[in-house]
Amino acid sequence: MNAFDPRTIVFAKHAQHVVLIHFPIAAFITAVGFDYAAQWTKKPTIAAAAYFNLLVAAASTVPVMVTGLGAWQWALEGLPLKGVLLLHLLLGAASSALIAASCWIHWRQRRHEAALPAYRLPVETAGVLIVALTAHLGGVLAGVS
């Protein structure tokens, strides 16, 4: 097995999920940081940066979920999940839902030209915490932690 062989990268049983997951995590955490900064500074350009990062984060969760479920089916041959792996799956679904909810809140606000609701910041903060816990469990599963 050569680490630089394209077949190793593309056909590893879970490599795509492990590689792709970093993108929505980074985009979402950056978006939340921008949203807090926009709330504090009242600058619309920072709010726009938060919105576009949320769009990217929400869109990129789709291939992450697909590759995660694919890794389960391929690497574990669809065996029932239990323990840390089951918790990782459940928290991953919750993370995706919170990212999508945060994106929807911002999208709806831009569409209706209304003020952003105050409850968005706790939703985003909960999202960051759930994403961090999900990522930690993913690291445990990958043998990183």
Kinemage of the C-alpha trace (Angstrom):
@kinemage 1
@onewidth
@group {chain A} dominant
@subgroup {mainchain}
@vectorlist {calphas} color= white
{ca met a 1} P 0.000 0.000 0.000
{ca asn a 2} L 1.476 3.299 -1.173
{ca ala a 3} L 0.164 6.437 0.545
{ca phe a 4} L 0.563 8.435 -2.680
{ca asp a 5} L -1.168 5.941 -4.948
{ca pro a 6} L -4.492 7.421 -6.181
{ca arg a 7} L -6.194 4.039 -5.835
{ca thr a 8} L -5.293 3.977 -2.148
{ca ile a 9} L -6.801 7.427 -1.666
{ca val a 10} L -9.994 6.850 -3.655
{ca phe a 11} L -10.761 3.253 -2.729
{ca ala a 12} L -9.803 3.163 0.961
{ca lys a 13} L -12.824 1.940 2.873
{ca his a 14} L -13.401 5.169 4.796
{ca ala a 15} L -10.862 7.686 3.503
{ca gln a 16} L -13.346 9.942 1.757
{ca his a 17} L -15.357 10.565 4.924
{ca val a 18} L -12.234 11.255 6.960
{ca val a 19} L -10.989 13.755 4.377
{ca leu a 20} L -14.306 15.488 3.613
{ca ile a 21} L -15.428 16.001 7.199
{ca his a 22} L -12.950 18.785 7.865
{ca phe a 23} L -14.591 21.120 5.354
{ca pro a 24} L -18.052 21.541 6.955
{ca ile a 25} L -16.501 21.648 10.424
{ca ala a 26} L -14.199 24.512 9.463
{ca ala a 27} L -16.862 26.361 7.457
{ca phe a 28} L -19.425 26.112 10.269
{ca ile a 29} L -17.099 27.182 13.071
{ca thr a 30} L -15.878 30.067 10.913
{ca ala a 31} L -19.473 31.051 10.137
{ca val a 32} L -20.390 31.095 13.818
{ca gly a 33} L -17.325 33.207 14.575
{ca phe a 34} L -18.316 35.638 11.832
{ca asp a 35} L -21.902 35.721 13.120
{ca tyr a 36} L -20.780 36.597 16.640
{ca ala a 37} L -18.451 39.256 15.201
{ca ala a 38} L -21.284 40.649 13.060
{ca gln a 39} L -23.567 40.768 16.093
{ca trp a 40} L -20.914 42.643 18.043
{ca thr a 41} L -19.753 45.060 15.309
{ca lys a 42} L -23.087 45.435 13.420
{ca lys a 43} L -21.186 45.216 10.112
{ca pro a 44} L -23.221 43.762 7.235
{ca thr a 45} L -20.138 42.499 5.402
{ca ile a 46} L -19.236 40.260 8.317
{ca ala a 47} L -22.846 39.038 8.481
{ca ala a 48} L -22.628 38.220 4.763
{ca ala a 49} L -19.434 36.241 5.373
{ca ala a 50} L -21.236 34.285 8.094
{ca tyr a 51} L -24.140 33.568 5.744
{ca phe a 52} L -21.993 32.320 2.890
{ca asn a 53} L -19.897 30.158 5.200
{ca leu a 54} L -23.131 28.652 6.555
{ca leu a 55} L -24.277 27.887 3.003
{ca val a 56} L -20.995 26.117 2.271
{ca ala a 57} L -21.118 24.225 5.574
{ca ala a 58} L -24.698 23.073 5.032
{ca ala a 59} L -24.080 21.999 1.443
{ca ser a 60} L -20.898 20.134 2.327
{ca thr a 61} L -22.600 18.067 5.034
{ca val a 62} L -24.426 16.089 2.333
{ca pro a 63} L -21.348 14.318 0.883
{ca val a 64} L -19.998 13.868 4.413
{ca met a 65} L -23.151 12.052 5.514
{ca val a 66} L -23.190 9.959 2.342
{ca thr a 67} L -19.555 8.906 2.752
{ca gly a 68} L -20.060 8.223 6.466
{ca leu a 69} L -22.987 5.927 5.775
{ca gly a 70} L -21.028 4.398 2.911
{ca ala a 71} L -18.078 3.701 5.207
{ca trp a 72} L -20.427 1.953 7.616
{ca gln a 73} L -21.856 -0.206 4.851
{ca trp a 74} L -18.499 -0.904 3.195
{ca ala a 75} L -16.084 -1.198 6.093
{ca leu a 76} L -18.474 -2.838 8.554
{ca glu a 77} L -20.633 -4.570 5.965
{ca gly a 78} L -23.762 -2.983 7.432
{ca leu a 79} L -23.422 -4.586 10.859
{ca pro a 80} L -25.611 -2.984 13.532
{ca leu a 81} L -23.914 -0.021 15.150
{ca lys a 82} L -23.260 0.116 18.875
{ca gly a 83} L -21.212 2.057 21.376
{ca val a 84} L -19.052 4.945 20.221
{ca leu a 85} L -19.840 4.356 16.549
{ca leu a 86} L -23.586 4.596 17.155
{ca leu a 87} L -23.114 7.731 19.248
{ca his a 88} L -20.925 9.205 16.477
{ca leu a 89} L -23.677 8.538 13.926
{ca leu a 90} L -26.388 10.084 16.116
{ca leu a 91} L -24.305 13.142 16.952
{ca gly a 92} L -23.329 13.481 13.286
{ca ala a 93} L -26.993 13.588 12.337
{ca ala a 94} L -27.640 16.152 15.076
{ca ser a 95} L -24.659 18.207 13.875
{ca ser a 96} L -25.959 18.207 10.324
{ca ala a 97} L -29.420 19.214 11.535
{ca leu a 98} L -28.048 22.111 13.601
{ca ile a 99} L -25.884 23.306 10.703
{ca ala a 100} L -28.906 23.154 8.394
{ca ala a 101} L -31.092 24.954 10.965
{ca ser a 102} L -28.507 27.719 11.355
{ca cys a 103} L -28.275 28.101 7.597
{ca trp a 104} L -32.068 28.166 7.263
{ca ile a 105} L -32.376 30.884 9.917
{ca his a 106} L -29.936 33.091 8.018
{ca trp a 107} L -31.435 32.253 4.624
{ca arg a 108} L -34.933 33.097 5.816
{ca gln a 109} L -33.747 36.379 7.274
{ca arg a 110} L -32.047 37.416 4.019
{ca arg a 111} L -35.071 36.397 1.963
{ca his a 112} L -37.544 38.374 4.073
{ca glu a 113} L -35.113 41.227 4.837
{ca ala a 114} L -35.842 40.934 8.537
{ca ala a 115} L -33.599 41.143 11.563
{ca leu a 116} L -31.853 37.960 12.624
{ca pro a 117} L -33.570 36.377 15.633
{ca ala a 118} L -31.710 36.374 18.932
{ca tyr a 119} L -32.152 32.604 19.342
{ca arg a 120} L -29.791 31.921 16.430
{ca leu a 121} L -26.662 32.426 18.557
{ca pro a 122} L -27.578 29.719 21.111
{ca val a 123} L -28.536 27.392 18.235
{ca glu a 124} L -25.165 28.029 16.562
{ca thr a 125} L -23.287 27.623 19.852
{ca ala a 126} L -25.039 24.309 20.498
{ca gly a 127} L -24.107 23.332 16.944
{ca val a 128} L -20.434 24.063 17.552
{ca leu a 129} L -20.475 22.012 20.770
{ca ile a 130} L -22.220 19.046 19.110
{ca val a 131} L -19.868 19.256 16.104
{ca ala a 132} L -16.872 19.261 18.467
{ca leu a 133} L -18.152 16.222 20.367
{ca thr a 134} L -18.921 14.413 17.117
{ca ala a 135} L -15.438 15.213 15.800
{ca his a 136} L -13.858 13.992 19.030
{ca leu a 137} L -15.667 10.662 18.767
{ca gly a 138} L -14.651 10.427 15.111
{ca gly a 139} L -11.051 10.910 16.157
{ca val a 140} L -11.406 8.166 18.758
{ca leu a 141} L -12.809 5.850 16.097
{ca ala a 142} L -9.992 6.702 13.681
{ca gly a 143} L -7.386 6.105 16.359
{ca val a 144} L -6.231 9.732 16.416
{ca ser a 145} L -7.252 10.517 20.010
